Each structure stands twice: as C-alpha cells, then as structure tokens.
Amino acid sequence: MKRKDILELKKRLKKDQCTFTRMCGCFVNAEKNIILELKETFLNLDEDDYFKYLEIARKVLSGTVGNNILALSFPEGQISEKQTFLNQLKKSKLKDDELINEFYKTVIDNYIFEGNYLILLFHDVYDIITKTTDNLKIDESEEVFEYVLCAICPVSLSAPGLSYFEDENKIKSRLRDWIVDAPTNGFIYPAFIDRGPDVNSIMYYTKNAKDTHPELMKNTLGCSSKDTSAMQKEKFQYIVKDSIVADEEVVDELYMKIQENLNTIVEDHKLISDDLDNNPVKLTKDGLQNILIESGVPQEYTSRIEKYYEDEFNDDVPLVENLIDGKILIVNELRKNERNLEKQVEFLKDKLDQFNPGNIDYDIVLHVRPEKIDEIKTQTLDGQEYLVIPVSGNEKTRIQEIK
C-alpha cells in the first residue's frame, strides 16, 4: 500500500471535490445500546455539519502507512462471509437498513471499548482520473472506485468549567455537552491500491499504533490481525534483549550495533532503488542471522533469537525500516560524538605533555615560529642571564601574562 494512493483519496475530501452520496451512523452508549441512528444524504447536510463530518472521514486517512494505516487481507483461496457482506454493504450504497443494522451489531458485539462511541459509514464513488506516464491528468475516467468508509469515534462529556451566558449577563457553570472526538479506528473497503480497488484487502486505520483493536480486524472485518510498525519494533527489541544473558550495558551495546547495521541496510538500499514503496527490504531469517553475526552477538544466543523471531513474525515478515528505533540511533550518534571529543582531549593532553614534559610549572613560556628558534640566544649582562630575541620591524609580537 502506497502513501500516494492514500493522499489521492484524502485530497478529494474537500467541499468542492467530495462526492460522498450517503452517510449513516449510530450512537452507542456504554451499555452497548443504540440510542440514536442517523441517515443522511451527505450533500444535504448543513454546511457546519458537512465540514465536521468530512473532517472525521479525513482522519481515517491520516498518519503513517504501516503505523496508523494497515493493509489487511482476507483469507486466501476463498471468498469469506465477511468479505461478501462488506461487498453487499458497498453495493447497497448504504440504503439497505438490514445490512446496516447487521454491521452495527457486529461492531458493537466485538469492539472492546469502555464508554460511548459513534459509528459512522460513508458511501462514495470515485471516477478515477487517468494519468499519463509523466503523471499528468487527462479528463477521462479510466475506472470507478466505489467504496465505504467507516469511522468509530469516542463520544465524551466536555470538561466542566465556567461560561458566560449572554441572555442572563452572568458567568456561571456551563452545561456539559457530549462531544464527538476524532476517530480512534476505521477502515475503507475495498482498499485503494495502485490507483484501483483491491477487493481482497481493507485499508485499516488506528489512531493509537500500540492499541489497534485486533478484535475489529478479526471478528468484525474477517481479516487476520496485523501489527503496526511500532508493535513490531517493540517485539523485536524484546526478542533480542530477552534472549541475551549478559549485563544490561553489554546487551544495550549489542542491540545498538544491531540497530546500526539495520540502518545501514536501509541506507544502502536507498542508493540502489528509486522506488522504495514497490521494493522494500524485509528482514528474513537469513538476513537476521547475518545482522546478528556482524553485530557481534555471541553464537550461543543467535539461534535462540532466530527461533523466537521466526515464531513471532512467521506470517508477517517485517520490513527492516520498521525495526529501526530512531531514538536509539540518535543516542548512539551522541555517544560517538562524546567518544570522539574524549579522544581529541586525550590527544591534546599528550601534545601538551610533549611540549611540557613532567608538567613543569614554567615562569616563562615562549611561542615562536620554527624558523625563529635558531635566532634566540642567551647573554649575560652584569652577571644576569638574559634571553635575547631579535625583532625586526615587520614581525608581529605579543606579550601575555600567564595566570
């Protein structure tokens, strides 16, 4: 799934480009009861409501691919019951109350959430504009992308406080309202991939990359659950660090070397590939083995790490870039800079020791150019020894007190 596909859909969700035909929804209370249903022709909404609902829909297309937006797949080799149902929901254009109510029920029965929330469904038909090889648009519709967009939004009470009541000319406690928050989860079916519909995939949205609600993925949508890149990163770190028996400092140092080598793979790949979206690098078991060896992980731990890695990521081999912890790389870079500075300080100390062996506290220190050294002489006048330094009129001199 490519970022440019998501942006293409998102750019259309504006007042002058949006083509949503219909919107349905229901308000679910904390006891999992529907207390309100709505059915609207989207273009007939009041202008203020129109923009607020549009902003909710746009949020489902927000965030980073792999972290907030995931490509979910249906089981291979068969058309599942859930896939058939979603296809029927799309084709009904949200005008079949029985299908809509069935969808509400499957969300309510499976969604693990404490509190009130709003389920919204949008229907849209996008006439995909043809693009030439140089990415210029031409006014022809090559294909039609019909889809449904779902957003699940928490509904919470506004914060208590004081407010000015104009009619009474008073400031007093304001009434607390139920506020619809930005969606925490949502999806688009079918997925929009390579500028076209993929009926075997779903674009799934999660606001929190560490709380994805896999129960929605599996039980409501009928897809295998999928980890975000943030979750993969955490799992990888746990697998490596939990497998190595050593001091914490040693383990951290080894993991930092692993991170450096992973980052090198990505950077090298960028140099040879012009299209990272279509040609990403995955960390296979063999690739992991090479990384561990290059990073100096003792052999007694490599097989254990490889086994845990294969067990955890067998069905979904992660991209190398998903396992890179940017914060660790920054800390590592700072450590390197500190070490370099320490080496420079030691070098300068050595140089000073060579200039001043034994750290003798001299009363007089001369700094002269090499070519002037031979001109400096000692001379005794009236029993007192002096240093004689010839100075011509063109030479620059300076006397500075040593403190």
DRENPAVO-36272 format. One record per residue: residue in three letters; x, y, z of N, C-alpha, C, CB in turn. Coordinates in steps of 0.05 Angstrom, whole numbers, plus 5000, padded with zeros to 4 digits. Atoms other than C-alpha are relative to their C-alpha. Glycine has a CB too. Example, Ala and Ser with C-alpha at 12.3 -4.5 7.8 and 13.67 -1.06 7.14 Angstrom:
% DRENPAVO-36272
ala501849765000524649105156501850245000498050015025;ser498449764999527349795143498550225014500950094971;
//
This chain:
% DRENPAVO-36272
met501749765000500050005000501850255000498150005024;lys498349775003502950674979498750255012500550044970;arg501049754988502451345012498650184979502450155012;lys501349835021500751684946497249924994501749994974;asp502850095004494451254939498250125022499849695000;ile501549894977492151485008499650304996501449945027;leu500249725004493652204992498150074978502750124995;glu501949955022489752164927497149995010500449794978;leu502750014989483551954965499550245019499549745015;lys500449794980484652455021499650284988502450005019;lys500249745013485453044974497250054989502050024977;arg502749975011478452914948498050085022499149754986;leu501949954978475253005017500050305007500749835024;lys500349714997474253755008497350084989502350154985;lys502749905008468054174997499549984970499650285010;asp500549985028469054254923500749744985501650224988;gln499350255013471453544909498649755011502949965001;cys501250234987467853084957497549904985499350075030;thr502350115014462852614925498549795017500949874974;phe501550184983460052244986497050024993500550075030;thr502850015007453052024968498249985024499449774981;arg501850064977450451795035501749955025498249764994;met498750054975452251765108498049895020501350265012;cys501750124979449351325163501749975025498949724991;gly498550034975451151245235498249935023501550255006;cys501550054975449051045305501750075024499149705001;phe498749924975450751295375499649775020498850275011;val500150234982452450725423500850095027501849774989;asn499249914973452450835498501849795013497550045017;ala498150184986456950495550498949735005500950135026;glu501250264995451949935559499649854974497350045014;lys500150125027452649765484497150014988500949725002;asn502649965011445650015468500050234980497950055022;ile500249785019444050425406497850195009499349894971;ile501949804990440651065429499350214979501050135025;leu500649825022440751445363501049894974501350285006;glu499150075027441051295289499750244982498449754989;leu500249795019442251765232500449904972502050235006;lys499850075028441351705157499850274985497849794991;glu500049745013443252305113501149984971501850195016;thr498849945026444352495041502250205006497950104978;phe497849844990451252785051499950294990502649874992;leu500049735012450553375004497850185012499749994970;asn502249844989444253595041500550095029497449845000;leu499349924972447753695108500450305002502549855010;asp499349724995448254385138503050044997499150095029;glu497249955006454854705120501949945023500450284991;asp498250064977457754675190500249705005498950145025;asp500050294996455753945199501649864978497149895001;tyr498650125023458353785129503050005005499350164975;phe497149984997465354025145501049835024500950285004;lys499250164976465553685214500049704994498150065024;tyr500150285007463453015186502249944979497249924988;leu497950035020468353105128502749975013500050234980;glu497550014985473953225177500449735014500250235021;ile499950274988472252575213500949804979497349925012;ala499350195021472652195147503050034992498250054975;arg497249955007479452525131501949885020500550304997;lys498350114979482252285197500649704995498850045028;val499650285006481351565174502249954980497449874990;leu497850015020486551725120502450155010499050114973;ser497849854988491452045168502149815012499050205021;gly497950154987498051815197501949874980498849795018;thr498050125017503651385170499249724992502749995015;val500650275010502950755128501849805016500649974969;gly498650204984504850145170499850055029502950004992;asn500249944972503750505235497150085007501950235007;asn502849934996496850835231498149884979499750305001;ile501650115022494450555165501249734991499850194976;leu499050275006495049805153498449884977499849825025;ala501450155021493349365093499349735011501849984974;leu500950264990489148785119499149834976497750045021;ser500750185022487948175076498049795010502549864988;phe501850224994482347665074501449744996497450024983;pro498750265005484046925077500249944971498349785014;glu499550065028487046695012498449754991503049964995;gly501250245012483646204965497049975004501349765011;gln502950024997476446344985498850285005499349815024;ile501549754994471246894989498649955026498050074977;ser501150044974469646945062497250135003501950105022;glu502649894994462847105092500250305006498749855024;lys499649724994465447765119500550174975502250045021;gln499449865024468247965052497550044983502249854984;thr502549995015461647805018498250215012498649734999;phe501749814986457948215070500850294994500049955030;leu499049735005462348825061499550094971503050025007;asn500649945028461548784986497150074996500849764983;gln502849945001454048764994499350285012498349795014;leu500449744987454349365041500850234981501650025026;lys499049805020458349754989498050034978502749924989;lys501849995023453649574932497350115007499749724988;ser502749894991447449764973500050305001499349885027;lys499849714998450050484974498950105027498650134977;leu501049944973448050475048497050065001501650245012;lys502949975001440650435031498549765010499150074972;asp501350254990439349735059500250005030501449754988;asp500049984971437349815132500849745013497350095010;glu499350264988438049075146503049965000498649774985;leu497050035001445349065123501350195019501050054971;ile498849804982446849705161499849915029498750274996;asn500550084972443849445226501849765007497149935005;glu498350234995447648795218502950085004499849804976;phe497349894996454049185211500450125027500750204978;tyr499849884973452649595273500249785021497550175006;lys500150214980451248955311502849865003497949794994;thr497450144999457848615292502250185011500849914972;val498149814987461749245313499550005030499850284988;ile500749984972458049305379500749745015497050065003;asp499450264987458848565395502949955004498749774984;asn497250074999466248565383501950225009500949914973;tyr498249784993469149255395500350035030498950264988;ile499449984971472549285463500550295006502449815008;phe499749714994471449995487498250075023499350174975;glu501649914977469150295553499150284996501749975026;gly501149735004464650885542498250014975502350204997;asn501849965023460251185488501650044975498250245006;tyr498649955025462051205415498050024977502149784994;leu501649955023459351385347501149834977499850304992;ile499150145024459650915287498950154976498949705000;leu500849865024459551275220500849844975501250284999;leu499550135026459050985150499650214978498249754996;phe500349825023460251385086500249834974502350225000;his499850145026459051155014501050204980497249894992;asp498849825020462951444956500549854974502650135010;val499350105026464051334882502050204988497549964981;tyr497949835011470551604853500649914972502649985018;asp499250055028471551654778503050064998498350174980;ile497149974999479051534776500950134974501449735004;ile499049865023482352034730502549864989500750305008;thr497750125012487151744681502550185002499549934970;lys497549854999494451954689501949894979501349995028;thr498150085020499651944634502649915014500650224980;thr497550094988506651664645501650225014501749874978;asp498649784987509152354663498350125023500750224980;asn501649934977503852384718498150244995501750075023;leu502049795006499452904682497349884998500850144974;lys502750105000491952834689498750064973498350125022;ile501749945024487252774629497149955008500949824976;asp502950004992479752864632498649754989498650254990;glu501450245007477852144623499949825025501449854976;ser500250194978475251644674500949734991497150005012;glu499050265008479251004669498649785015503049995005;glu501250204983475950634726498450135022502349815012;val501749904979470750724780500849865026497049964994;phe499450124974472550624853497750065019502750125011;glu502249974981466450514896500849875026497349864989;tyr499150104974467650434970498350105023502950085004;val501149904975465150505041502250075019498049795012;leu498049924980468950875094498650005027501150294994;cys501250014973467650735168501950145019499749705009;ala498549864979469751165227498749945027500250304995;ile501150054973468950975301501250225018500749715010;cys499149764985469251595345499049995029498950264987;pro500949994972469151625421498350255004502550015019;val501749774993463752085450500350045030497049954992;ser499549944972465552415516498850275008503049995005;leu501149754989462952965561502250224999499149965029;ser498249785000466153645553500950065028498750254987;ala498949954974470453885610498350205015502950114998;pro501549804985466954255667501550265001499649895029;gly498849744999468054995673497950225002501850054976;leu501849774999465155695676499650114972501150225018;ser500649895026461756035617498450255003498549794982;tyr501649755000458656705601497449954986501650234986;phe502750035011451156685590499050284993498149855020;glu500649735010449457285547497150095008500350014970;asp502849924994441857265559499750095029498149764995;glu500349934971442757295635502250205009500249755017;asn497749834994449157715632501449905026499150295003;lys498850124977452257225681502249814991497949855017;ile498050225004458356775687499349795021502950115003;lys500650224981456556105717500849744987497050005007;ser499250265010457755365709498549944974499349785021;arg501150055026456755165637498849724999502150034978;leu501150265004452654575614502049824986497350014984;arg498050185012456953975597498649854976501149795021;asp501150125024455753715526501549744994500250194976;trp498750245010457153045494501450084974497949774995;ile498349915022462853165445501049754984502450165010;val499050215017464552715386502950064994498349984973;asp497249975004472052625385500949894973501649865023;ala498950115025476652445327499949705001502950104996;pro500250305000476151715305502549875012499549904972;thr497750164990480451205341500549774981499449905028;asn499750225019479250665289498150054976499349735013;gly501749985023476250595220501249834977499850294990;phe499050155022477150275152498750104974499449705004;ile501149965027475950335077499949734986501650214984;tyr500250245016473349755036498650074974498449785015;pro497550145002475649574986502450195002500249844974;ala497649834999482849824993500550134973502449845010;phe499349865024485250334943503049964996499350315001;ile497250075004491850044917500750024971500549715011;asp499149955028495750244855497850134984500849734987;arg502149845013490150734838497649834991501250154977;gly502350175007484750194837499149845024500749824977;pro501150154978480349764881501349725002497049964996;asp499050274994483149144914498049875018502950005013;val502350124985477048734936501049805021498149874982;asn499050194981481548264975501550135024501949804987;ser498649854978484348805021498350225011502750124988;ile501349784986482049325071502150195010498349895024;met498349794987485349985090499050055028500150264982;tyr500949984972485049975166501450225014500549735014;tyr498849774986486150585209499949965030498450264993;thr499950004971488350615281501550255009501449745011;lys498849754990489751265318502549935017498050175016;asn497850084981494050915371501449754988498949945028;ala498550225013499450485338500649775018502650114988;lys499550224981500150075402497449895011501750105022;asp502650114992492649955412498249994975498750185023;thr501250015027489949725345497249875000501849844982;his502650144999483649345368500049774979497750204995;pro499950235018485348685334497349854998502149805008;glu502650135001478348445352498250114978498550045027;leu501449895023475648915299501049874974500350304999;met498750125024480548645247498949724996503050005003;lys500650295003478847915261497049955000501349845022;asn502850084996471647885285498050164984499350015029;thr501949835015468348475250500650004970500250295011;leu499249985028472348505185500849734988502250204997;gly499450275010474347775179502849984989498149924979;cys497350005010481747925167501949905023500950284990;ser498050074980488047675202500950275013502449854988;ser499049764986490348175255502950054991499949975031;lys497349925010496648565237501250205019499850124972;asp498649814982501848915279500850254985502549865012;thr498949755011503749635267503049995002498850255015;ser497049994998511049815257500950055028501150214981;ala499349954973511150075328500049755017498250215013;met500250254986508949405354502249804992497249874996;gln497950185010513849025310502750085012500250014969;lys497549894989519449475336500349915029500150304998;glu500050084972517649325408500549705003497450075014;lys499750294999517148575396502949924993498149864981;phe497250065008523948565360501950065023500750154975;gln498249924978527348935417499849805023499350285010;tyr500450204978524248455468501349744993497049965006;ile498950265008526347835428503050015003499249944970;val497049985000533648065422501050025029501050244984;lys498949954973534648335493499349785019498950265010;asp500850214982530847775527501649744995497049944998;ser498650255007535047245491502950005008499849964970;ile497149984993541947505511500350025030501250254986;val499550004971544247345581502750145005500049715012;ala497649844995549247885599499350255016501550074973;asp500549744986550048545637498350184982502650145008;glu501749825015544949065616501550184981498350175019;glu498449825016550349515590501049854975502450115015;val499050165023553148955545497749954980501149735010;val502350055017546148785519499250254985497649915018;asp500649755014544749515503501950074978499950235021;glu497949955020551349575466499649824976502849965012;leu500450195022549848955424497550094984499649725010;tyr502549935014542749195408500550264984497750055021;met499449755014545549875388501549944974501750195018;lys498550085024550349535339498049884980502249795007;ile502150115018544349145310498550224987498149815016;gln501449775011540649795301501650144979499150195022;glu498349875020546550105265500149844974502950035012;asn499950175024547049515217497449994985500949715008;leu502649985013539649525203499750264985497749975021;asn500149745013540050265187501850014976500850225020;thr498250015023545950135141498749864976502649865007;ile501450145021541749635102498150184985498649755011;val502049825012536250145091501450224984498350135022;glu498649785014541150705072501349904974502250125018;asp498850115024544750255023497949944979501649745006;his502250075018538150034993499050254986497749865014;lys501049755011536150764982501850094977499950225021;leu498149915021542450864939499649844974502849965010;ile500250175024540650294891497149984991501149735006;ser502850035007533050334890498650284998498549825020;asp501549745004528850914862497249985010500050074970;asp502850034992522250624885499949825025498349884977;leu500050154975522350414958497349895007501050185023;asp502750104994514750334961499649734987497950204989;asn500550255014514849774909502249805006499950054971;asn497750184997521549484930501250035028502150054979;pro499049974973522149495006501749765008497750035021;val498350224991527149065044498849885025502950105007;lys501050144977524548535091502249855014497849794991;leu497950134984528548225147499349705002500350135028;thr500450294999528447475132501749885022500749884973;lys498450144979531246955179503050004993499049715003;asp497250005008537646915138501250285003500349914971;gly499049734997538247665138500550075029498050204989;leu499749964971537347675213502649875010497649905016;gln497650154992542847155221502650164993500149734987;asn497749845008547747595182500350245017499750084971;ile499949764983545948205223501149945027497150125002;leu499150074973547047845289503049945000498449755009;ile497150065001553847585267501650264997500649814976;glu498649745004556048275241500050175025498850154976;ser500349834976553748585306501549895024497150045007;gly498450124978558048115348498449865021501650215012;val501650154981552347745382501249725003497049984991;pro498850264996555347115414498349784987500449945030;gln501350215015553646485375497949855018502049804989;glu501850154982550346165436497250135002501249985028;tyr502649864999544746685431498750044973500450275014;thr501149945027543846765356497749804993502149994979;ser502050205008539946115346497450045016501049715005;arg502449944984535246295404498550244989500850055030;ile501349765011533846985375498649934973502150224995;glu501250075026532646685305497449845004502049844984;lys502450164995527646185333497750175009500649785021;tyr502149824990523746705372498950184978501050165024;tyr500749825022523847165312498249864980502550114986;glu501650165020521146625265497249945012501449744993;asp502650064987515646435315498250255000500449895028;glu501649764997513447155324499250124973501650215016;phe500549865025513847405252499749814976502350204995;asn500250205022512746775212498050074979499349735012;asp502249945019506247015180500350284988497349985013;asp499749725010508447745170502850095005497950185015;val497249934997515847845159500250314999501849874978;pro500049714999517148575179502150134981500650105028;leu498049845015520649105137502350085018498650254987;val497749924984527649275160499650275013502650004983;glu500349734990525750005168498150015023499050194978;asn501950014977520049815216501449935026497849814993;leu498750094975525049525265502250195010501349734994;ile497949804992529650135268498850195020501050154975;asp500849824979529050545331501650264997500449885029;gly498749755005530751265312501250125025498150194988;lys498949894975531751465385502649875008497949975023;ile497650144993536950935396502350094982499649694997;leu497949905018540751165334501050275007498950004971;ile499249734991540651875359501849995025497550185006;val498350034976543351665427502749894993498649805020;asn497550125009548651245392501850214987499549774981;glu498549795013550751835350501250205021498350164980;leu499049834979551352265412502349875015497850075020;arg497850144986555651735446502550004983499249715006;lys497650005018560251705385501350285001499149934972;asn498949724999561052465387501550045026497750214997;glu498749974974562652435461502749865001498249895023;arg497550155000567851895450502150144983499549724989;asn498249855017570952295393501250245014498750094974;leu499149774985571352905437502049915022497750155013;glu498150104979574652495493502749934988498849755014;lys497550075014579752235443501650254993499549834975;gln498749755008581252935419501350145025498050204987;val498949884975582153175491502649855009497949995023;glu497750164993586952595505502450064982499449704999;phe497949945020590752755441501350275007498950014972;leu499049744993591453485462501749995025497850205002;lys498550034975593753285531502849884995498549825020;asp497450125007599152845501501850204987499649764981;lys498449795013601453415457501150205021498350154980;leu499149824979601853875518502249875017497650085018;asp498050144984605753345556502749994985499149725007;gln497550005016610753315499501350275001499449924971;phe499049734999611454065500501050075028497950204991;asn499349944972611854085576500449745015497750175013;pro499650264987614753415599500250035030502649874989;gly500050004970613653265672498250215011502850055009;asn501849794991608453825675501450215018497749875015;ile498649804984613654325700498650274997503050034989;asp501349745000610754985720502050224993498750065029;tyr498049805009614855475678499050285006500449974970;asp500649714996615256215694499850154973502150135017;ile500049875026616556395622499649794978502650164995;val500550195023613756035560500050174975497349855003;leu499949865026615656265490498749844978502950064993;his501250125024611556115428501250144976496950025000;val498749875023615656245366499749824976503050065005;arg500150165024615556025294502649844998499750184975;pro497650175002620455455278502550144989499549754984;glu497749875013624855895234501350215018499150134974;lys498949804982625956385292501649885023497950175011;ile498850124976628555875343503150045000499449705000;asp497049975001635855905319501050285006501049914973;glu499249724996635856665327500050075030498250184985;ile500249944971634356635402502649925014497549865013;lys497550054986640656685444499850075030502450164987;thr499849914972642556745517502550175003500249755020;gln497749814997647157305540500050105029499750244981;thr499749924972650057505608500850295001502149825015;leu499449724997649958235625500050075030497950184985;asp499849924971652458495693499449775018498250235006;gly500450234982652257785720497249884998500650085027;gln502850105003644957685699499649884972497950235006;glu500450135026643057185645497350094988500049695003;tyr502449915014638157435592499649834975500350304993;leu500750115026634557155532500050234980497249855000;val499949795020635957565470498549904975503050074993;ile501750085023630657535416500150234980497149945009;pro499949795020632057925353497250064989501949934977;val502749935010625858305329500450214979498250115023;ser499949805022625358655262497550175001500449864972;gly502449825000620359205248497649884988500750254986;asn502450115013615858755206498749775015500949904972;glu501150234986614758205257497950085020502349855014;lys502249954980608558165300500749875026497349894989;thr499350104974609758075374497750055019502650115010;arg502149964979605258005435501149895026497349874992;ile499350094974606657945509497549955016501950205015;gln502450064985601357595551500749885027498249804984;glu499550094973601257475625498949725004498850195021;ile500950284993600756735648498650015027502349805000;lys501549994974595356665701499649715010497350134996;
//
